Amino acid sequence: MKKGIFVLVVCSMALMLACTDDNIDGADHSPPNILLIIADDLGKDALNGFSEGSIKPNTPNLDSIRNSGLSFSNFWSSPTCSPTRATILTGKYGYRTGVKWAGDLLNPSEKSLQKYINEETDNNYATAVVGKWHLSGSDISTNPESFGIDYYSGLIRGEAQSYYNWQLAEDAQGSLETQYSTTKFTDLAIDWIEDQNQPWFMWLAYNAPHTPFHAPPSAMHSQGNLPNYEEGMDPMPYYMAAIEAMDYQIGRLMQNLTPAEKDNTVIIFMADNGTPTEVAQLPYTNGTSKGSLYQGGINVPMFISGKGVGRTGIADNLVLSTDMFATIAAIAGASVTEIHDSRSFSLSLSQEHTSRAYQYAELTNSNAEKWVISNGNYKLHENANGNQELYNLQSDPYEQVDLLEQTDPMQWQDVLNDLLTELSNIRQ
């Protein structure tokens, strides 16, 4: 064989082997798109796939996401929206960032998840936040772009005065928007995604189904002919209609992804806290739903499906909203398993995996300072005055029987010592 031909053959074989090595397992290792959808005020009692609650909305698109992937049964958020959003964005507990209740402001000096991802992946991702922000008060000049995120358009404040009449913030400017907000947010997300030519991370935060109660466009829900909501009416049909309208728009967003784009997208759907007290369903009550540290306030839905999700059904490992930081960063290609207060549970998407042994949540407002910790079996409530409640979540999942009140507290001393030691480690 002539020398030139021999060199050409060797180079060709080397190239073929290199290509084979890249696809040795037959998997697509290209960076996935990441779609994070956050619903506002949506507990387990108001969604299919959970035993809590008897009235459920018609949500075929969310059902599809849940059924094709994993539903996390032990996912904890914060009891109100701003702290949950801040924990995702920073990977830190609220007492570290100062965002401990709805309306608290996040300092722009905090490094965002999106900025961290791009530092770790050589700016591989285009990033956007569309929809509700609620981490900068009413200041439209301090928005996600202040945290190194490429694009923002949406609702800066925590609640729209009306779903049909609200202030849209974009490019640090405000304008009156009269399009139904759930539809508008979806339009914005679709338009931005269509413009991307690199992997993208879309944070899509609906303000649905948060109050005000209202009648969405009739084509988007199955709750019948709803008159304009007035105080004193049953709010439940309006709440369910808002959830169904959100599901309708999620379906429209998914339909606008190309098949290849959809195949290469990880879809994460979660709620920021439990159901509002006005529409909370048993076993939750006014005092154990949104705004509380009881399970109805913080144990909320989360589903993950799509690219790289190799399991279906229910995952019962302990997960916190802080863990979204490390997990999403790992999905994007960052070499991280733990950072700040965040522990990646990305391995759980393809195999049985435990990333943490304890869960923690906190509540601080003008009336109270409280925190809870659980090891999955027992859950301890404690407030700043030292008052404590202890529940067995295995036999009493809705915290009806305070073991410290109903039985001899001394018999629980080992359990208390374990939980208090970990609580001290967290809050040191």
C-alpha positions in Angstrom: 0.0 0.0 0.0 1.4 3.4 -0.9 2.3 5.6 2.0 -0.3 8.3 1.2 -3.1 5.9 0.9 -2.1 4.2 4.2 -2.2 7.5 6.0 -5.6 8.3 4.6 -7.0 4.9 5.7 -5.6 5.3 9.2 -7.0 8.8 9.6 -10.4 7.6 8.3 -10.4 4.7 10.8 -9.4 7.1 13.7 -12.3 9.4 12.7 -14.7 6.6 12.6 -13.6 5.3 16.0 -13.9 8.8 17.5 -17.4 9.1 16.2 -18.3 5.6 17.6 -16.9 6.6 21.0 -19.1 9.7 21.1 -22.1 7.5 20.6 -21.0 4.3 22.2 -24.2 4.0 24.3 -26.4 5.1 21.4 -27.5 8.1 23.5 -27.8 11.7 22.4 -25.3 13.6 24.5 -26.1 17.1 23.2 -27.0 19.6 25.9 -30.7 19.5 26.6 -33.1 22.4 26.5 -34.6 23.0 29.9 -38.2 24.1 30.4 -39.1 25.0 34.0 -42.8 25.8 34.5 -43.9 27.2 37.8 -47.6 27.4 38.8 -48.6 29.9 41.4 -50.6 28.6 44.5 -51.2 25.0 43.4 -51.4 22.2 46.0 -51.8 18.5 45.6 -55.5 18.8 46.4 -56.0 20.7 43.2 -54.2 18.4 40.7 -54.6 14.9 39.3 -52.3 12.2 40.4 -52.7 12.9 44.1 -55.2 11.4 46.6 -55.7 14.8 48.4 -58.8 16.7 47.4 -62.0 15.5 45.7 -62.5 18.2 43.1 -59.9 18.0 40.3 -59.4 20.0 37.1 -59.2 18.6 33.6 -55.5 18.8 32.7 -54.5 16.4 29.9 -51.2 18.1 29.2 -50.0 18.1 32.8 -51.3 14.5 33.1 -49.1 13.6 30.1 -46.0 15.2 31.6 -46.6 13.4 34.9 -47.4 10.0 33.3 -44.4 10.1 31.0 -41.9 10.9 33.8 -41.5 11.1 37.5 -43.8 12.6 40.1 -41.9 13.6 43.3 -44.1 12.9 46.3 -41.8 14.5 48.9 -41.0 17.8 47.3 -41.0 20.8 49.7 -41.3 24.4 48.6 -41.6 27.4 50.9 -45.1 28.4 52.2 -45.3 31.5 50.0 -44.1 32.3 46.5 -41.1 34.7 46.8 -39.0 32.5 49.0 -39.6 29.5 46.8 -38.5 31.4 43.7 -35.4 32.8 45.5 -34.4 29.3 46.7 -34.5 28.0 43.1 -32.6 31.0 41.7 -29.9 31.0 44.4 -29.8 27.5 45.9 -29.9 29.1 49.3 -32.3 29.0 52.2 -34.3 32.2 52.8 -32.5 33.2 56.0 -29.3 33.5 54.0 -30.7 35.7 51.2 -33.3 37.6 53.3 -36.2 36.4 51.1 -38.3 34.7 53.8 -41.9 35.8 52.9 -43.9 37.0 49.9 -42.7 40.4 48.7 -39.2 40.2 50.2 -36.5 41.6 47.9 -33.6 39.6 46.5 -30.3 41.4 46.4 -29.0 41.5 42.8 -25.5 40.6 44.1 -26.8 37.0 44.5 -25.5 34.8 41.7 -28.4 33.4 39.7 -28.8 29.8 38.6 -28.7 30.9 35.0 -25.4 32.9 35.5 -23.9 29.9 37.3 -24.8 27.6 34.5 -23.2 29.7 31.9 -20.1 30.2 33.9 -19.8 26.4 34.2 -20.6 25.6 30.6 -18.8 28.3 28.6 -21.9 30.3 28.0 -23.6 27.4 26.3 -27.2 28.4 27.2 -29.6 31.1 26.2 -31.6 32.0 29.3 -35.0 33.6 29.8 -37.6 34.3 32.5 -41.1 34.9 31.4 -44.0 35.6 33.7 -44.2 36.3 37.4 -41.0 37.5 39.1 -42.0 38.8 42.5 -38.4 39.2 43.8 -38.0 43.0 43.3 -41.2 44.5 44.7 -42.6 46.9 42.1 -39.2 48.0 40.7 -39.3 47.0 37.0 -35.7 48.2 36.7 -34.5 45.4 38.9 -35.6 42.2 37.1 -34.2 38.9 36.0 -31.8 40.7 33.6 -30.2 42.3 36.6 -29.2 38.8 37.6 -27.4 38.0 34.4 -30.4 36.4 32.6 -30.6 37.2 28.9 -34.3 38.0 28.6 -37.2 38.9 30.8 -40.8 39.8 30.0 -43.7 39.4 32.4 -45.3 40.5 35.7 -42.9 42.0 38.2 -45.3 42.1 41.1 -46.8 39.1 42.9 -50.4 39.5 41.8 -52.1 41.0 38.8 -55.0 43.3 39.5 -56.8 41.5 36.7 -55.8 38.7 34.4 -57.1 40.9 31.6 -55.7 44.2 32.7 -52.1 44.1 34.1 -48.7 45.7 33.8 -46.3 44.0 31.5 -42.7 44.7 32.3 -40.1 44.4 29.5 -36.8 46.1 28.9 -37.2 47.9 32.2 -40.3 49.5 30.9 -43.9 49.0 31.8 -47.0 48.9 29.6 -50.7 48.1 30.1 -51.5 44.6 28.8 -55.1 43.5 28.2 -54.4 40.0 26.8 -55.2 37.2 29.2 -52.0 36.8 31.1 -51.7 33.0 30.9 -52.0 33.3 27.1 -49.6 36.3 26.9 -46.9 34.5 28.9 -47.2 31.5 26.6 -46.9 33.7 23.5 -43.8 35.3 24.9 -42.2 31.9 25.7 -43.0 30.5 22.3 -41.6 33.6 20.5 -38.4 33.5 22.5 -37.8 29.8 22.0 -38.4 30.1 18.3 -35.6 32.7 18.1 -33.0 30.5 19.7 -30.2 28.7 17.9 -28.4 27.3 20.9 -29.5 25.2 24.0 -32.0 27.2 26.0 -33.3 27.4 29.6 -36.8 28.8 29.7 -38.2 29.7 33.2 -41.9 30.1 32.6 -43.7 31.3 35.7 -47.5 31.6 35.3 -49.4 33.7 37.8 -52.2 31.1 37.5 -54.1 29.9 39.4 -53.3 32.7 42.0 -56.1 35.1 42.8 -58.0 37.1 41.7 -60.6 34.5 40.9 -61.9 35.1 37.4 -63.4 33.4 34.3 -60.7 32.5 31.7 -61.6 32.4 28.0 -64.3 29.7 27.6 -62.3 27.7 25.1 -59.6 27.0 27.7 -61.6 25.3 30.4 -64.5 22.9 31.1 -66.1 24.7 34.0 -69.1 25.9 32.1 -70.5 29.4 31.6 -68.9 31.3 34.5 -70.2 34.8 35.2 -67.8 37.4 36.4 -66.6 36.4 39.9 -68.0 38.5 42.8 -67.3 38.2 46.5 -69.5 35.6 48.1 -69.6 33.3 45.1 -68.1 29.8 45.3 -64.5 30.3 44.1 -63.8 26.7 43.3 -65.0 26.6 39.7 -63.0 29.7 38.9 -59.8 28.3 40.6 -60.3 25.1 38.6 -60.9 27.0 35.4 -57.6 29.0 35.9 -55.7 25.7 36.3 -57.3 24.3 33.1 -56.5 27.4 31.2 -52.9 27.1 32.3 -52.9 23.4 31.1 -54.4 24.5 27.8 -51.6 27.0 27.3 -48.9 24.5 28.3 -50.3 22.2 25.6 -50.0 25.0 23.1 -46.4 25.6 24.1 -45.6 21.9 23.7 -47.2 21.8 20.3 -45.1 24.6 19.1 -41.8 22.7 19.8 -40.5 20.8 16.9 -40.3 17.0 17.4 -36.5 17.2 17.6 -36.7 20.1 20.0 -39.2 18.3 22.2 -37.1 15.2 22.2 -34.1 17.2 23.5 -36.0 19.1 26.2 -36.3 18.4 29.9 -39.7 19.5 31.2 -40.0 20.4 34.9 -43.4 21.4 36.3 -43.7 22.5 39.9 -45.8 24.7 42.2 -44.4 27.4 44.4 -46.6 26.7 47.5 -49.9 25.1 48.5 -53.5 25.9 47.6 -55.0 29.2 48.8 -57.1 28.9 52.0 -60.3 30.0 50.1 -60.2 26.8 48.0 -58.2 24.4 50.1 -59.7 20.9 50.1 -59.6 18.2 52.8 -57.4 16.9 54.2 -56.0 20.4 54.1 -57.7 23.3 56.0 -57.4 27.0 56.3 -54.6 26.7 58.8 -52.7 24.0 57.0 -52.5 25.2 53.4 -50.8 28.1 51.7 -48.9 30.3 54.1 -48.3 27.5 56.6 -45.4 25.1 57.2 -47.8 22.1 57.4 -47.7 19.7 54.5 -50.6 21.4 52.7 -48.5 24.6 52.5 -45.1 23.2 51.4 -45.5 19.6 50.1 -46.5 20.5 46.6 -46.6 18.9 43.1 -43.5 18.5 40.9 -43.2 16.4 37.8 -40.2 15.9 35.5 -40.2 14.3 32.1 -38.4 14.4 28.8 -34.7 14.2 27.8 -32.7 12.0 30.2 -35.7 11.0 32.4 -35.4 7.2 32.4 -37.9 6.5 35.1 -41.7 6.8 35.4 -44.0 6.7 38.4 -43.5 8.2 41.8 -40.2 9.1 43.4 -40.3 9.3 47.2 -36.9 10.7 47.9 -36.7 14.0 49.9 -36.3 17.0 47.7 -36.3 20.8 48.4 -36.8 23.8 46.1 -33.2 24.8 46.9 -32.2 21.5 45.2 -33.5 22.8 41.9 -30.3 25.0 41.6 -27.8 22.1 41.6 -30.1 19.7 39.8 -30.8 22.0 36.8 -27.2 23.1 36.7 -26.2 19.4 36.5 -28.7 18.7 33.8 -27.2 21.6 31.8 -23.7 20.1 32.1 -22.2 21.7 35.2 -20.0 19.4 37.3 -21.9 19.9 40.5 -23.5 17.7 43.1 -23.8 20.1 46.0 -23.6 23.9 46.3 -24.8 26.3 48.9 -28.0 24.6 50.4 -28.7 22.8 47.2 -28.1 19.1 46.4 -28.6 17.7 43.0 -31.1 14.9 42.6 -30.4 14.6 38.9 -29.4 10.9 39.3 -32.9 10.2 40.5 -34.2 10.9 37.0 -32.6 7.6 35.8 -32.1 5.5 38.9 -33.0 5.1 42.6 -31.0 7.7 44.3 -31.0 9.6 47.7 -29.4 13.0 47.8 -30.5 14.2 51.2 -31.6 12.7 54.5 -33.5 15.8 55.9 -35.8 18.4 54.6 -36.0 22.0 55.9 -38.4 24.9 55.4 -38.9 28.2 57.2 -41.4 31.0 57.6 -40.7 34.6 58.8 -43.2 37.4 58.5 -44.4 40.3 60.7 -46.3 37.8 62.9 -44.1 34.8 63.4 -40.8 33.1 62.9 -41.0 29.3 62.5 -39.1 26.5 60.8 -39.7 22.8 60.2 -37.4 19.8 59.7 -38.1 16.2 58.7 -36.2 13.0 58.2 -39.0 11.6 56.1 -40.5 9.8 59.0 -40.9 12.5 61.7 -41.4 16.2 61.2 -40.6 18.8 63.9 -42.2 22.3 64.0 -40.4 24.9 66.1 -40.9 28.6 66.5 -38.6 31.4 67.8 -40.2 31.1 71.2 -39.1 27.4 71.5 -42.6 26.0 71.1 -42.5 22.6 69.4 -44.8 20.1 67.6 -43.8 16.7 66.5 -45.6 14.5 63.9 -45.2 11.0 62.5 -45.6 11.5 58.8 -45.8 7.8 58.1 -48.8 7.2 60.2 -50.1 10.8 60.3 -49.3 12.4 57.0 -51.5 15.4 57.5 -50.2 16.3 61.0 -53.3 15.7 63.1 -51.7 14.3 66.2 -48.9 16.2 67.9 -46.9 13.5 69.6 -45.5 15.9 72.2 -49.0 16.8 73.3 -50.8 13.5 73.0 -48.1 11.2 74.4 -45.2 11.4 76.9 -42.7 13.7 75.3 -39.8 11.9 76.9 -40.3 8.9 74.7 -39.5 11.0 71.6 -36.2 12.4 73.0 -34.0 10.5 70.6 -36.1 11.6 67.6 -36.0 15.2 68.9 -32.3 15.2 69.4 -31.7 13.9 65.9 -33.9 16.5 64.3 -32.6 19.4 66.5 -29.0 18.5 65.8 -29.6 18.7 62.1 -31.7 21.9 62.5 -28.7 23.5 64.3 -26.4 22.4 61.5 -28.6 24.1 59.0 -29.2 27.3 60.8 -25.7 27.8 62.2 
